[in-house]
Amino acid sequence: MIQVRVAGIEDVAAVNFILRESYTALMADAYQPALLEEALPMMVRANPRLLASGTYYLAEADGEPAGCGGWTFDEPGTGTLEPGTAHIRHFGVRPSWIAKGIGRRLYMRCEADARAAGARRFVCFSSLNGEPFYRALGFERQARIEVPMGPTVRLPSILMSRPI
Ligand SMILES: CC(C)(COP(=O)(O)OP(=O)(O)OC[C@H]1O[C@@H](n2cnc3c(N)ncnc32)[C@H](O)[C@@H]1OP(=O)(O)O)[C@@H](O)C(=O)NCCC(=O)NCCS
């Protein structure tokens, strides 16, 4: 039984819990341990602005927090706005709940709400391990990029996009 709902600031503990479990376990095969040791502390914390945005979602499975993710019009990191373009933000599914369609359910909610708000294109800064997931959702690889995580770390990532 999977339910997807808009997350709020009161869900900070649940989102922290999901991101910590998810990113710590599921990124380990794609990145060097030393890089993850520096980058993970900045990635496994819920972003308060996303939580308050109304476009960040929590998936609950059998009544427990299982996944999270959302979208914004502003580009992560720079805040840049481009008419019609929206950005996928901070997706994570707990390891015990992966491969059960929760990520896709979260994405479908994002797509429906972003389209209703006027977006016609999604852009995603995908982790290396996340690329097959976004490809399955219809995204195409545009370029290899490095995403700044704080002042000193740059995370190798894949720039992906799709029309919506
Ligand atoms: C990426 C992630 C969110 C996917 O969540 P999930 O709930 O397991 O995804 P789903 O079960 O909804 O899968 C959706 C589709 O993607 C495919 N997919 C997901 N992960 C995949 C993988 N590692 N390899 C190949 N295909 C994959 C599934 O086969 C499925 O395809 P289908 O619907 O056509 O059968 C999850 O693995 C995760 O949290 N990873 C770690 C955090 C991370 O890197 N997040 C992305 C940050 S940019």
The ligand as a MOL file (V3000), in Angstrom:
LIG
                    3D

  0  0  0     0  0            999 V3000
M  V30 BEGIN CTAB
M  V30 COUNTS 48 50 0 0 0
M  V30 BEGIN ATOM
M  V30 1 C 16.9430 6.0040 -7.9530 0
M  V30 2 C 15.8470 5.5640 -6.9600 0
M  V30 3 C 15.1220 6.8060 -6.4480 0
M  V30 4 C 14.8650 4.6470 -7.6900 0
M  V30 5 O 13.7550 4.3610 -6.8230 0
M  V30 6 P 12.9020 3.0080 -6.9640 0
M  V30 7 O 11.7030 3.1480 -6.0940 0
M  V30 8 O 13.7530 1.8360 -6.7360 0
M  V30 9 O 12.4720 3.0690 -8.5030 0
M  V30 10 P 11.2330 2.2720 -9.1790 0
M  V30 11 O 11.0640 0.9580 -8.5080 0
M  V30 12 O 10.0340 3.1740 -9.1940 0
M  V30 13 O 11.7630 2.0730 -10.6580 0
M  V30 14 C 11.2540 2.8080 -11.7720 0
M  V30 15 C 11.9090 2.2920 -13.0160 0
M  V30 16 O 13.3230 2.5570 -12.9780 0
M  V30 17 C 14.0540 1.3730 -13.1680 0
M  V30 18 N 15.2300 1.3990 -12.3040 0
M  V30 19 C 15.3050 1.9040 -11.0510 0
M  V30 20 N 16.5420 1.7470 -10.5510 0
M  V30 21 C 17.2490 1.1120 -11.5230 0
M  V30 22 C 18.5870 0.6630 -11.6140 0
M  V30 23 N 19.4770 0.8470 -10.6100 0
M  V30 24 N 18.9860 0.0410 -12.7500 0
M  V30 25 C 18.1330 -0.1440 -13.7740 0
M  V30 26 N 16.8270 0.2680 -13.7410 0
M  V30 27 C 16.4050 0.8920 -12.6330 0
M  V30 28 C 13.1300 0.2660 -12.7320 0
M  V30 29 O 13.4650 -0.9550 -13.3670 0
M  V30 30 C 11.7840 0.7870 -13.1560 0
M  V30 31 O 11.5660 0.5310 -14.5210 0
M  V30 32 P 10.0900 0.0700 -15.0370 0
M  V30 33 O 9.0970 0.9230 -14.2690 0
M  V30 34 O 10.1510 0.3680 -16.4880 0
M  V30 35 O 9.9970 -1.3640 -14.6730 0
M  V30 36 C 16.4760 4.7730 -5.7820 0
M  V30 37 O 17.2350 3.7090 -6.2930 0
M  V30 38 C 17.3610 5.6160 -4.8840 0
M  V30 39 O 16.8780 6.2090 -3.9270 0
M  V30 40 N 18.6860 5.6720 -5.1620 0
M  V30 41 C 19.6630 6.3560 -4.2800 0
M  V30 42 C 19.4790 7.8380 -4.2310 0
M  V30 43 C 19.7520 8.4860 -5.5810 0
M  V30 44 O 20.7720 8.2770 -6.2070 0
M  V30 45 N 18.7740 9.3030 -5.9920 0
M  V30 46 C 18.8580 10.0360 -7.2220 0
M  V30 47 C 19.4800 11.3550 -6.9110 0
M  V30 48 S 19.6450 12.3290 -8.3720 0
M  V30 END ATOM
M  V30 BEGIN BOND
M  V30 1 1 1 2
M  V30 2 1 2 3
M  V30 3 1 2 4
M  V30 4 1 2 36
M  V30 5 1 4 5
M  V30 6 1 5 6
M  V30 7 2 6 7
M  V30 8 1 6 8
M  V30 9 1 6 9
M  V30 10 1 9 10
M  V30 11 2 10 11
M  V30 12 1 10 12
M  V30 13 1 10 13
M  V30 14 1 13 14
M  V30 15 1 14 15
M  V30 16 1 15 16
M  V30 17 1 15 30
M  V30 18 1 16 17
M  V30 19 1 17 18
M  V30 20 1 17 28
M  V30 21 1 18 19
M  V30 22 1 18 27
M  V30 23 2 19 20
M  V30 24 1 20 21
M  V30 25 1 21 22
M  V30 26 2 21 27
M  V30 27 1 22 23
M  V30 28 2 22 24
M  V30 29 1 24 25
M  V30 30 2 25 26
M  V30 31 1 26 27
M  V30 32 1 28 29
M  V30 33 1 28 30
M  V30 34 1 30 31
M  V30 35 1 31 32
M  V30 36 2 32 33
M  V30 37 1 32 34
M  V30 38 1 32 35
M  V30 39 1 36 37
M  V30 40 1 36 38
M  V30 41 2 38 39
M  V30 42 1 38 40
M  V30 43 1 40 41
M  V30 44 1 41 42
M  V30 45 1 42 43
M  V30 46 2 43 44
M  V30 47 1 43 45
M  V30 48 1 45 46
M  V30 49 1 46 47
M  V30 50 1 47 48
M  V30 END BOND
M  V30 END CTAB
M  END
